[in-house]
Amino acid sequence: MTPEEVTEPDYDYLKVPLGDFLERMGSRAPTPGGGAAAALAVAMAASLTAMAARFAGDRLERGPEIIARADRLRLSVAPLAEADARAYAEVLAAGALPREPHPEERRTAVRSALSAAADIPLAIAEAAAEVADLAGKVAVQGNPNLRGDAAAGALLAEAGARAAATLVNINLGDSDDGRRHLANEFATAATNGALRAVDHGT
């Protein structure tokens, strides 16, 4: 593992051109990875939900509240893309510690870094569950012409939730402090929201 592989991200994921971001994601650079992709998928889902809700007019019960909440979720979850990358950099840094003469110290550092890193995808999964629920409501009650956008938002939120929950499970490994169960619950809730959005359109 080279020193370059453990450095933190050196640019703002939300300000670089999309093409540059995708190129870096597809390269051998360790970040951005799955967590960043999940965060941005949920942020896009929130944007689609807010947009579709803005076209719903009086059809959508508590429309202004849904719009405001979707906007807040976008603003809160999008920065988690870079937060996840920074957390993963800490995992890499712990893994780069020498194995000898204190292997247990290295193992403890890695476990600690992985545990801390699990908090980011957990937050992504939580946001995704709420976004999917909002998108499902917009798909059912909103403007029929924007139903596809709301459904796309719900499906993106579900994908983000399931990806994030998978990362939580991987990071925590065999440890059981409740976060794996919580992440899986968020993923299931997101799936329910997506099913509501899609089933309404069929």
N, C-alpha and C positions, 0 to 999 in steps of 0.2 A: 504494500500500500504506500503510495507516494504522498509527500506532504500536500501536493495539490488536491489530492482526493479528500482531504479532511478540512479544507478551508471552507468557511461559510460562504453562502451566496454573495456575490459582489454586485448585484444589481436588483432593482425593484421589479418583481415579476409583473406587477400591475402597470408598469410604465414602459416596458420594452415592447417593440413591435411583436405582434402575435407570431409572425413567421420566425423571428429569432428565438422566441420562447419554445416553439415547437421543434426547431432544429436542435436546440440545446437538450430538450427532453429526449430526443432520439439519439443523442450522442453517447459517448462513454462517460460523460460527466455524471457523478453520482446523484446530482440534483439538477432540476426538479424531477420528481418521480411520481409514484402512485398517489401519495398523499396530496401533493400539489394539484395533480389532475382531479382528484376527488373534490378538493376545495373549490376549484374553478368550475367544475361541473355543477356543483350546488349553487355557486354564485350566479352562473348563467340561468339555472333553473329559477332562482329567485327573480332575476330580471324578466324572464319570460312571463312569470306569474304576475308580476307587477304590471307589465305591459298589457297583458290580456285583461287584467282587472280594470285597468284604466279605460278600456273600451266597453266595459260591461254596463255602464250606466246604472239605471235603477234596478236592473235585473238582479244584481249581486247584493245579497244581504250583508250589511256591514262592510260595504265596498271600500270606503276610505280607510277603515281600520286594516283591512287586508292589504291594501296598497302600501300603507305605511309600514306594516310589519314585514312585508316582502322586501321593501327597500332597506329596512334595518338589517334584515338577515343577510342580504347581499353585502352590505358594508361590513358586517362583522365576520362573515365567513371567507370573503375573498383574501384578506391578509393572512389567513391561515395557510395559504399555499406556500408563502415564504417562511412562515413560522415552522411548518412541517420540514422544510428543507434545512432550516437551522437546527432543528431538533435531531434530524438524521445526521447532520455534520457532527454533532456531539457523540452520537453512537459510533460513527466512524473513528472519531478521535479516541474514544475509549478502547475501541478494538485495535487501534494502532499502538497502544501501550505495550511495553515489553512483557513477554510472558514470564520471564525469569528476572530476578530471583523471587518475585512475589506473585505467583500466578493467581492466588485467591483475590488479591487486591484488584487485579485486572478483571477477573470475572465479576467482582462486585461492582466495579465501575461500569462494565458493559450492561449488567442487569439494571443498574440505576438509570443509565442513559436510555435504555429501552423502555423502562417504566415511565420515565418522563415523556418520552416520545409518543407513548400511547395516548397521552392526554389530548394531543392535537387531533388525530383522527376521531377520537371520541367526540370532541366538540363539533367536528365536521358532520358526523353521523347524527348528532342531536339536531343541528340546524337543518340537515337534509330531511329529517322526519317531519319537521314543522313546515318546511317549504312544500314537500309533497302533499301534506294535508291541505295547505292553502291552495295549491294548484288544482287538487281534486275538487275543491269547492268552486273554484273559478270555472273549471271545465263543465261542471254540472249546472251551475247557476248563471254563468256569464254569457257573453255574446257568442252565439253559435259560430259566427265567422272566425272567432279566435279560439275555438275549442281545440284545434290542433296545436296551437302554441301553448295553451295551458297543459295539454296532455304531454307535449314534449318536455315542458318544465317538470312535470311530475315524474316522468320517466328518467330524466337526467338526475333529479333529486334521488330517486331510488338507486340508480347506478352509483352515485356518489356515496350514498349511505352504505351500500353493500361493500363497496371498495374500502371505505373507511373502517367499517366493522371488521373486515378481513385483516386490515393492518393492525387494528387494536389486538385482535387475537394472536397475530404473529408476534407482535412486540411483547406481549405479556407471557407468551409461551405457556408453561405449566402453572404459573402463578394464578391464584384465584382470589382477587380482591373485589369482585363484583363488577369490574369495568367491562369484562368480556360479555357478561350477561346483559349489561345495560346497552352496550354497543349493538348486540344482536336484537335487542328489543327495538332500538331506533331503526334498524334496518327493516325489521318486520313492519313497523308503523309506516315507513316510507313506501314499502311495497303495497300496503293497503291503500295509501293515498293514490299511488300510481294506478292500481287496479280500478279504483273508483273513477279516475279520470278517463281511462281507456275504455272501460266497460260502458260508460255513458255515451261514448261516441260510436258504439257498434250496434 
